[in-house]
Amino acid sequence: MTKNKEREFDYIDVQIIRSIEDHFNKYNHSPSTKQISELLETEGTMNQRIPPRTIRYRISKLEEKGILQRKIPITHERKLGIGESFFIVEENPKLRDRFYSILNKNSAIDWYIPTYGKYNGYYIHTIYTLDSANQPHRIFKLLKKKKIIKDYFAFDLVDYKAYSWNFDYFNEEGFWTWDWSIWEEELHTELKSGKELQIKFDTKPEKITYDYTDIQILRNLYQDDSLTFKKLGEIMDLSESQISRRIKVMEQKGIIRGYRTGFYPFENSTPIMVSIKAGKDMQKIFYLLSKIPYPLTIAFEKTGRIVFVIETPITEVRGFLNALHSIKTLTLSLFIQFWPKNPEVNLAQGFDFFDEESNSWIKLDKEHEKSIKSLERV
């Protein structure tokens, strides 16, 4: 059993959060406290009615404690013409300041954090236009050529799947009852059964028609999850129905794939990234990963490489590493990276690169071009 945050919550709180997430998955918007009350009574496991005012109070307390955090859209950036790449860098400590300078001058390299594992250095995220997909790679090749970094690993994200909590593992006292030994046991059973989960990734997403107004709607949704359609309409000088219609279209086209509720029940957790070269057993690996009841993101690259990221309590890291050995035989190669905490990411910032006049992401190209020219002069 894993200890929750010192600021305790109980089973009712867990079921409230579960109802919010279930409603999001079905309808892509947050339920009212009245709806949550009805859901708990009719569809949940509660044997009592929780008044809306009590739910409102509990949600506010969970937010104060940092257990329940803001909701964010899950978007498919490639449909907007934007690519994402992750670079894991083996740093050159002697030239660290020069490396920092280059990163900080390029706003399209939107965040980086220290990491350790196969590579000891930095875990870096950058965005680019799909028409200029090679630009970030040129930057990191030059960084290595100039010996500003020693080495790097690149992962160009094509598509991803995001999985949420399996709330069944919270007991009636609100404690998490699952551990990695359960997964190990399941792995042995499932491997013998030969089951596979057919997960399809969108490797050639259709580029969708959109405009500056759509981009600003997305930007505002990322910046403030509490915005109603009415408030968003007031900000953008549009009617509530216009906002609603545009968001609905973006959901139907797959630009907005859903919404994620931020639930952080553990006081001390660590993010872990695992890179896997999968080969013929890719779907089997997907199936086994889907059995993990923590929030999990599985990203896919055209080369057949999988990267999955999970945040697990520090007390369970050893159990995770032990369990991971069970799928190692299915992989061609595998390595692990840790970082001490999640990066502070301004998700709205990326939408500032959209140029209204040209109706394009030309500002992204210019950011990378500056870095390339600067490095070529070194």
Secondary structure per residue as TSV (DSSP state, phi and psi in degrees):
chain	resnum	aa	ss	phi	psi
A	1	M	-	360.0	129.3
A	2	T	B	-96.4	134.2
A	3	K	-	-70.4	136.0
A	4	N	-	-79.2	-174.5
A	5	K	-	-57.7	150.6
A	6	E	S	-59.9	-31.5
A	7	R	S	-80.7	96.4
A	8	E	-	-70.0	154.5
A	9	F	-	-133.7	169.0
A	10	D	-	-126.1	-173.5
A	11	Y	H	-63.4	-36.5
A	12	I	H	-62.6	-43.2
A	13	D	H	-59.5	-44.1
A	14	V	H	-60.1	-42.8
A	15	Q	H	-69.8	-31.1
A	16	I	H	-63.7	-48.2
A	17	I	H	-63.1	-40.3
A	18	R	H	-61.6	-42.3
A	19	S	H	-63.8	-39.6
A	20	I	H	-61.8	-46.3
A	21	E	H	-66.9	-42.0
A	22	D	H	-61.4	-40.8
A	23	H	H	-65.8	-41.1
A	24	F	H	-59.4	-44.2
A	25	N	H	-62.5	-30.8
A	26	K	H	-87.3	-40.4
A	27	Y	H	-121.9	-4.5
A	28	N	S	60.5	27.6
A	29	H	S	-153.8	159.1
A	30	S	-	-73.8	138.6
A	31	P	-	-77.8	155.1
A	32	S	-	-74.6	164.8
A	33	T	H	-64.3	-29.5
A	34	K	H	-66.3	-43.8
A	35	Q	H	-63.6	-40.0
A	36	I	H	-61.4	-42.9
A	37	S	H	-58.9	-43.4
A	38	E	H	-69.1	-39.3
A	39	L	H	-63.4	-41.9
A	40	L	H	-63.2	-34.9
A	41	E	H	-80.1	-36.3
A	42	T	H	-98.0	-33.5
A	43	E	T	-116.1	-17.7
A	44	G	S	-86.0	-167.0
A	45	T	S	-105.6	11.9
A	46	M	-	-78.7	143.1
A	47	N	S	-108.1	23.9
A	48	Q	S	-147.1	158.1
A	49	R	-	-92.8	128.9
A	50	I	-	-102.4	116.7
A	51	P	-	-62.3	147.8
A	52	P	H	-54.8	-37.7
A	53	R	H	-65.8	-33.9
A	54	T	H	-68.6	-40.5
A	55	I	H	-63.4	-42.2
A	56	R	H	-60.1	-42.3
A	57	Y	H	-66.4	-44.4
A	58	R	H	-64.0	-41.4
A	59	I	H	-62.2	-42.9
A	60	S	H	-63.2	-37.3
A	61	K	H	-69.2	-40.3
A	62	L	H	-63.3	-37.7
A	63	E	H	-68.7	-40.2
A	64	E	H	-59.9	-38.2
A	65	K	T	-82.6	-6.6
A	66	G	T	79.7	8.5
A	67	I	S	-77.5	-39.0
A	68	L	E	-112.8	120.4
A	69	Q	E	-119.8	178.4
A	70	R	E	-60.3	149.2
A	71	K	E	-87.4	143.6
A	72	I	E	-131.7	149.4
A	73	P	E	-69.3	152.2
A	74	I	E	-107.1	113.4
A	75	T	E	-113.3	157.1
A	76	H	-	-107.2	89.9
A	77	E	G	-62.8	-30.9
A	78	R	G	-63.4	-25.6
A	79	K	G	-71.6	-15.9
A	80	L	G	-96.2	1.1
A	81	G	T	88.9	14.6
A	82	I	E	-111.7	135.0
A	83	G	E	-105.7	158.9
A	84	E	E	-127.1	136.2
A	85	S	E	-130.2	144.8
A	86	F	E	-114.5	133.3
A	87	F	E	-121.1	130.0
A	88	I	E	-110.3	117.8
A	89	V	E	-108.3	134.2
A	90	E	E	-88.5	111.6
A	91	E	E	-78.8	160.3
A	92	N	-	-107.4	100.0
A	93	P	G	-54.8	-29.9
A	94	K	G	-68.3	-25.3
A	95	L	G	-116.7	27.9
A	96	R	H	-60.4	-43.3
A	97	D	H	-62.7	-39.0
A	98	R	H	-66.2	-39.0
A	99	F	H	-62.5	-46.9
A	100	Y	H	-55.7	-44.2
A	101	S	H	-59.7	-43.5
A	102	I	H	-66.3	-43.9
A	103	L	H	-62.5	-45.3
A	104	N	H	-72.6	-18.0
A	105	K	T	-88.3	-7.7
A	106	N	-	-112.3	104.8
A	107	S	T	-71.4	-16.6
A	108	A	T	-76.7	-17.7
A	109	I	S	-87.2	91.1
A	110	D	-	-85.1	-18.4
A	111	W	E	-161.4	155.1
A	112	Y	E	-153.6	148.9
A	113	I	E	-142.2	155.0
A	114	P	E	-63.2	146.9
A	115	T	E	-143.5	157.6
A	116	Y	E	-143.7	154.6
A	117	G	E	150.2	-129.9
A	118	K	S	-61.6	-37.6
A	119	Y	S	-115.0	130.8
A	120	N	-	-108.3	105.8
A	121	G	E	176.4	-105.3
A	122	Y	E	-141.9	144.2
A	123	Y	E	-104.0	119.1
A	124	I	E	-126.3	139.2
A	125	H	E	-119.1	135.4
A	126	T	E	-140.3	153.0
A	127	I	E	-117.8	157.7
A	128	Y	E	-159.3	166.9
A	129	T	E	-82.9	143.3
A	130	L	G	-63.5	-23.6
A	131	D	G	-73.5	-17.3
A	132	S	G	-129.2	48.9
A	133	A	T	-64.8	-22.1
A	134	N	T	-82.7	-11.4
A	135	Q	H	-57.6	-50.6
A	136	P	H	-59.3	-38.0
A	137	H	H	-64.5	-37.8
A	138	R	H	-61.1	-39.5
A	139	I	H	-61.9	-47.6
A	140	F	H	-75.6	-28.2
A	141	K	H	-64.8	-41.3
A	142	L	H	-67.6	-38.6
A	143	L	H	-60.0	-40.0
A	144	K	H	-72.8	-42.6
A	145	K	H	-60.6	-37.8
A	146	K	T	-84.3	3.1
A	147	K	T	63.2	21.9
A	148	I	S	-75.0	-28.7
A	149	I	E	-127.5	158.9
A	150	K	E	-86.0	-39.7
A	151	D	E	-164.1	171.4
A	152	Y	E	-159.9	159.0
A	153	F	E	-120.5	135.6
A	154	A	E	-118.3	140.5
A	155	F	E	-133.6	115.5
A	156	D	E	-97.8	106.6
A	157	L	E	-69.2	128.1
A	158	V	-	-101.8	-47.7
A	159	D	E	-156.1	165.2
A	160	Y	E	-152.4	159.6
A	161	K	E	-123.2	136.2
A	162	A	E	-114.4	127.8
A	163	Y	E	-112.7	149.0
A	164	S	-	-107.9	-172.9
A	165	W	-	-64.0	144.7
A	166	N	-	-95.3	99.7
A	167	F	G	-70.1	-9.6
A	168	D	G	-63.0	-20.5
A	169	Y	G	-88.9	5.2
A	170	F	B	-92.0	125.0
A	171	N	-	-83.3	-175.7
A	172	E	T	-72.6	-4.8
A	173	E	T	-100.6	-0.8
A	174	G	S	87.4	11.5
A	175	F	-	-94.8	146.7
A	176	W	B	-80.2	124.9
A	177	T	-	-110.0	1.3
A	178	W	-	-91.8	149.2
A	179	D	-	-144.3	171.9
A	180	W	H	-68.7	-19.1
A	181	S	H	-64.5	-29.4
A	182	I	H	-64.8	-42.5
A	183	W	H	-65.9	-42.1
A	184	E	H	-56.9	-44.2
A	185	E	H	-64.0	-42.7
A	186	E	H	-63.0	-38.9
A	187	L	H	-59.0	-46.8
A	188	H	H	-61.7	-39.8
A	189	T	H	-67.6	-46.9
A	190	E	H	-68.6	-36.3
A	191	L	H	-63.7	-36.4
A	192	K	H	-71.3	-31.5
A	193	S	H	-73.1	-26.4
A	194	G	T	78.4	13.0
A	195	K	-	-67.4	150.9
A	196	E	-	-140.5	143.0
A	197	L	-	-99.8	118.9
A	198	Q	-	-81.9	97.7
A	199	I	-	-103.5	122.6
A	200	K	-	-104.5	132.2
A	201	F	-	-104.5	147.8
A	202	D	-	-87.1	91.5
A	203	T	S	-81.0	-19.8
A	204	K	S	-132.0	69.7
A	205	P	-	-65.1	138.4
A	206	E	-	-70.9	131.6
A	207	K	-	-74.8	128.0
A	208	I	-	-95.9	146.3
A	209	T	-	-76.1	129.5
A	210	Y	-	-153.0	173.8
A	211	D	-	-139.6	-175.8
A	212	Y	H	-60.0	-36.6
A	213	T	H	-63.5	-43.3
A	214	D	H	-59.6	-43.4
A	215	I	H	-62.2	-40.4
A	216	Q	H	-69.5	-32.9
A	217	I	H	-62.2	-47.4
A	218	L	H	-60.6	-43.4
A	219	R	H	-58.7	-45.1
A	220	N	H	-68.1	-35.8
A	221	L	H	-63.9	-39.0
A	222	Y	H	-70.6	-35.4
A	223	Q	H	-76.3	-33.9
A	224	D	-	-147.4	103.7
A	225	D	T	-72.8	-14.0
A	226	S	T	-83.9	-3.2
A	227	L	-	-67.2	125.8
A	228	T	-	-83.2	167.2
A	229	F	H	-59.7	-35.1
A	230	K	H	-65.6	-47.7
A	231	K	H	-65.0	-41.0
A	232	L	H	-63.9	-38.6
A	233	G	H	-63.2	-38.6
A	234	E	H	-65.9	-39.9
A	235	I	H	-63.9	-39.3
A	236	M	H	-101.6	5.1
A	237	D	T	58.3	44.7
A	238	L	-	-127.9	158.9
A	239	S	-	-75.5	160.4
A	240	E	H	-59.3	-39.1
A	241	S	H	-68.5	-34.7
A	242	Q	H	-65.5	-42.5
A	243	I	H	-62.5	-47.8
A	244	S	H	-59.4	-43.7
A	245	R	H	-65.8	-42.6
A	246	R	H	-65.7	-41.8
A	247	I	H	-64.7	-41.0
A	248	K	H	-61.7	-41.9
A	249	V	H	-63.6	-42.4
A	250	M	H	-65.9	-32.9
A	251	E	H	-68.7	-43.9
A	252	Q	H	-65.2	-35.7
A	253	K	H	-80.7	-9.3
A	254	G	T	86.7	8.3
A	255	I	S	-67.6	-46.2
A	256	I	E	-98.4	115.0
A	257	R	E	-93.7	-11.5
A	258	G	E	155.6	-165.1
A	259	Y	E	-139.1	147.7
A	260	R	E	-117.7	128.0
A	261	T	E	-89.7	130.6
A	262	G	E	-84.1	104.4
A	263	F	E	-118.4	117.7
A	264	Y	-	-126.4	85.6
A	265	P	-	-82.5	-14.5
A	266	F	-	-107.4	141.1
A	267	E	S	-70.3	-44.8
A	268	N	S	-123.8	104.5
A	269	S	E	-126.4	160.7
A	270	T	E	-134.3	134.9
A	271	P	E	-75.8	140.9
A	272	I	E	-131.5	134.1
A	273	M	E	-113.8	134.6
A	274	V	E	-122.4	124.7
A	275	S	E	-102.6	127.8
A	276	I	E	-128.1	129.0
A	277	K	E	-93.3	113.4
A	278	A	-	-92.4	-43.3
A	279	G	G	71.2	-144.9
A	280	K	G	-71.3	-17.1
A	281	D	G	-96.0	20.9
A	282	M	H	-56.7	-48.8
A	283	Q	H	-65.6	-34.2
A	284	K	H	-64.6	-40.5
A	285	I	H	-63.8	-42.1
A	286	F	H	-56.3	-46.1
A	287	Y	H	-59.6	-45.7
A	288	L	H	-67.6	-37.8
A	289	L	H	-65.9	-34.0
A	290	S	T	-65.5	-14.8
A	291	K	T	-80.8	-9.1
A	292	I	-	-77.0	127.0
A	293	P	-	-88.2	4.7
A	294	Y	S	-85.8	160.5
A	295	P	-	-57.8	133.6
A	296	L	E	-146.9	135.8
A	297	T	E	-116.7	125.8
A	298	I	E	-110.7	117.9
A	299	A	E	-108.0	149.2
A	300	F	E	-126.2	139.0
A	301	E	-	-119.3	150.0
A	302	K	T	-58.5	-26.2
A	303	T	T	-69.8	-7.7
A	304	G	S	95.0	10.8
A	305	R	E	-90.8	139.6
A	306	I	E	-111.7	138.7
A	307	V	E	-124.0	128.4
A	308	F	E	-123.9	144.4
A	309	V	E	-123.0	132.0
A	310	I	E	-137.9	147.7
A	311	E	E	-112.9	115.4
A	312	T	E	-121.9	149.4
A	313	P	E	-55.3	142.5
A	314	I	G	-56.6	-35.2
A	315	T	G	-65.9	-14.6
A	316	E	G	-107.1	5.2
A	317	V	H	-60.9	-45.0
A	318	R	H	-60.5	-43.0
A	319	G	H	-61.7	-39.4
A	320	F	H	-62.3	-46.0
A	321	L	H	-64.6	-39.4
A	322	N	H	-62.9	-44.6
A	323	A	H	-66.9	-32.9
A	324	L	H	-63.1	-28.0
A	325	H	H	-60.8	-24.4
A	326	S	H	-68.6	-25.1
A	327	I	H	-102.9	-1.6
A	328	K	H	-60.4	-34.3
A	329	T	T	-66.7	-18.0
A	330	L	T	-86.7	-8.8
A	331	T	-	-104.1	156.4
A	332	L	S	-83.7	-33.5
A	333	S	E	-159.7	159.8
A	334	L	E	-158.1	137.1
A	335	F	E	-145.5	161.5
A	336	I	E	-124.5	141.4
A	337	Q	E	-127.5	141.2
A	338	F	E	-116.8	153.0
A	339	W	-	-140.4	150.3
A	340	P	S	-68.2	-26.6
A	341	K	S	-160.2	163.7
A	342	N	-	-69.4	144.6
A	343	P	-	-69.6	152.6
A	344	E	-	-85.1	108.3
A	345	V	-	-114.2	128.5
A	346	N	-	-93.2	92.3
A	347	L	T	-66.0	-23.5
A	348	A	T	-75.3	-22.9
A	349	Q	G	-60.3	-37.3
A	350	G	G	-59.7	-29.3
A	351	F	G	-74.2	-11.9
A	352	D	G	-70.8	-13.7
A	353	F	G	-81.0	-7.1
A	354	F	-	-78.0	126.4
A	355	D	B	-95.3	117.7
A	356	E	T	-64.3	-40.6
A	357	E	T	-65.1	-44.8
A	358	S	T	-93.5	-4.9
A	359	N	T	51.3	47.8
A	360	S	B	-149.8	176.9
A	361	W	-	-102.0	35.1
A	362	I	H	-58.9	-27.9
A	363	K	H	-63.1	-30.1
A	364	L	H	-64.9	-45.4
A	365	D	H	-58.6	-40.5
A	366	K	H	-66.0	-36.6
A	367	E	H	-61.7	-47.7
A	368	H	H	-68.5	-37.2
A	369	E	H	-60.4	-38.2
A	370	K	H	-61.1	-44.0
A	371	S	H	-65.6	-41.1
A	372	I	H	-62.9	-46.6
A	373	K	H	-64.8	-37.8
A	374	S	H	-64.7	-42.3
A	375	L	H	-70.8	-34.9
A	376	E	H	-65.3	-24.2
A	377	R	H	-83.0	-16.7
A	378	V	-	-67.9	360.0
